C-alpha cells in the first residue's frame, strides 16, 4: 500500500491529497529515510510525519485497504 493511502486510511492525515503533498515535500520519513508518496509501506515500518513544528512517530502494525474510524488506530502504534 502506498504511504499516502496508508496515512489517509489510518487517519494520521485527513486527506490523501494532503498526505501526497506532504510526502512529495519531504515531510514524511520511513525508517529515517525521506520517502515519496509512492513508497510501499510494510509491516513494522516506522513513519515520521512533520506537521510544522510538531513531529509524529508511528509504527505500522496492520495494513488494510479500508477501515472504520473506530478501528483506524489499530493500524499503527504511536512512539514517543
N, C-alpha and C positions, 0 to 999 in steps of 0.2 A: 504494500500500500504506500502511495506517495506521502511524503511528510506533510504537504499542505492538506491533504484529505484527512490524515490522522489527527492533525491539530483541530480540524473542524469537527470530526466525529467525536473526539474525546472532549470537545467543548473547552479546550485550553484557549482557543481563539474562536470568536463568534462566527466569522465568515471565511469561506475557503479562499476567496479573492484576497482578503486581508492577510491570511496565512501565506499565500503565494507571494505577495508583495514583500512581506517580512523576510521570507527565506531568500528571495532574489536580491534583497538589500543587504544580506549578510548578517541579519539579526538572529538567525537560528543556527545553533551548533548541535551536532550529534557526535557523541564521544570525543569532545574537544576539537572537532573539525567543523568549519563553516560549510554548510551544505546548501544546495539549490532546492527549489520546490519539487524537483523530480526525484529526489533521493528516496530510495526504497527502505522504509522502516522495518526493522527486525525486532523480535522479542529480545529484551534485555538492553536495548539501546538507551543511552542517557541523553535526553534532549534538554538543551538550554535555550530559553527564549528571552530576548531583550525587549522589555516594554519601557522605553525611555530610560529612566534611571533605576528601574526595578528588573531584577533577574529572576526567572522562574526555572527550576530544575526538576525534571521528572523522569522516572524510569518506566519504559514501556513494559506492561505486564500482559497485555492481550491485544489482539488485532481483530476488529470486526468492521464490516462494511457499513453497518448502521447500528445505532443504539438509542435507547430511550434516555431521556435526560437524567433520570434517577440512577441509571447504570453506567453513565459516562465516566464517572470517577473510578470504576473498576478497571478501566483500560490503562491506567498509569498509577504510579506511586510517587508522591512528591518527596523530594530530597532537600535537606537543609543547605 
